[in-house]
Amino acid sequence: MATLEQEVVRVPAIQSALQLDGIDHVELYVGNAYQAAHFYRSMFGFRPVARAGLETGVRDRLSIVMEQGDIRLVLTSGLDPDSPIARHAALHGDGVKDVAFRVGDVDSAFQTAVRRGARPVAEPHVHEDDQGRVVRATIGAPGDTVHSLVERHGYAGALFPGFEAITDAPRTIPTGFVEVDHVAVSMEQGLLDEWIEFYKSVLGFHQSHQEMVWTKHSAMNSKVVEDSSGKIKFPIVEPAHNGTKSQVQEYLNFNHGAGAQHVAFLSHDIRATVRAIRDNGVKFLRIPPTYYEVLESRVGAIEPPLMAELRELGILVDSDDDGRLLQIFSEPVEARPTMFVEVIERQGAKGFGSGNIKALFEAVEREQERRGNI
């Protein structure tokens, strides 16, 4: 049986001096950007819109920009086995390298962050071509991930100078993803509070939720930080010692350290989205039938046709003071049991599905047992 201790932390929003204005893009380092682009197009409905590589004068990498709704993914592969990009993919597998933020003033944001304790990775640099200019700087984040700070001056291109538009992409059918809802981060035991403090004191975020969860095989501590607008949200988890191999620890083992465990994409119609990506071949964690037998006692009455559809699709439901939340989790989308994708629909709710933690953990543990990692 799972035990859950949770707390919703209601605190005033902190106005960040960094002038963050949402997530600009999420960059993944991958072994083969062409194959990854095909996967995210055919499975999740992202459209390839631009690329940068040897043909555009970029000598060390191939990057392909994928878009759907307001989401921009950048899939990047190194062209040399000794490049930092290739070494990152070899060590961690395919996964998130950069969660980049839009800012009003890169110079001010970067200097403020460094003064507050951020690790500088790349100082502000101007990228310019005949379509405009973009300024970018980068600071360190958990593990080997980073946060780029991106200032755009009405840039008309796809991402940055050096990219060219893709005009011959195959037909892409969108699946209903609208924007990045949140990026969940896993880290080593004992580092949770340190990184929560980083996001609060360096980036001006505030803590909105926290919880502790135990099951037969798993235990974790979790806290959520978000910026003052609520556009940028990071649930951050660490394993809690209980003498077994938790699903958080499994991620850390195969990722070889901290990193982004999953990206949650917002949909305004999760049932249609799940049907679409399921038909494309995406596999989801299996939810025990008993979950739906007690669901109404936790979230209130659900119309029978809707309940049948939720059960058929394996969609989880949670509620808080602001409304309901529907969510579902894919199996890992890489060869390693590391990064996965969440689909989420918010019907007013501001939480992250705390009431579903037990069902999620038990589903993940069944998959761990199949992999021989418990």
C-alpha angles and dihedrals in degrees: 000000000000123000119208128190111182138172130188107216111212108195133152114267114257116227105231117223086210092073094223114190105187135286113323096189144328116232122203123196107219139174095240118015093193093056092042090051090053090050096050091044098047098036103035105019101246114156120223107232108163144007141195125199144105092327091057096044098264106131105183106047150017115229125183121192116217123190139190124160106327092332121112118188121185116202112199132185128183119238096210125055091226095051119115088243094054092043090051092052091046093051101039104020121230109332150115117316103164134027099189124202129209112233136182096226120018096190093054094041094048095046091046092050093048092047089053092052108276117147109244113229102166127004121227112295129182117229112193140171138147091293095059140272138295126191120207138180131170137216132186124266134180115321113338094333124110142196117229118203111217126195115188125197100198090297109188098198128092100259118325136348108281093051123106126203119258107230101168101056116143119251112289125201112207116227099205103269108152108176143334106281097186145328116229118213129201121201142173120283112274097026100084098092092044092058094040086057090048093057092044101044100030104034099025096242123147131220113249106171142015135181144166121215133190130183133164091278106014139057130173144168116217136187131174127218126187139172123256093266095049090233093114118051132172122186103197123196137185129187116258114215114255101143096260139087106268123201088250091055090047089057091049092049096052095037090048093229143350123336148125107313096186144356117220117212119201120229127183090210110033094176093058091043093050092048090050098049092039088056088050090058104265112148123212135205111271114245120210113248090234088069091073094044091068100028098102092052087062105036104021134250120342123192111253095240090052092046090052091051093047090050093048093050097039094237117164124220130206135167140203136174091289102049144281133323127204119196144162133187128217125219112257111300094208134062090259122064091251126094120038136167130245124202114205137183119192118207092184096305117131097191132091104239101278090164089059096053094099093051091046094048093048091049092049091047091055088055090047090054090052089053093047093241099126 
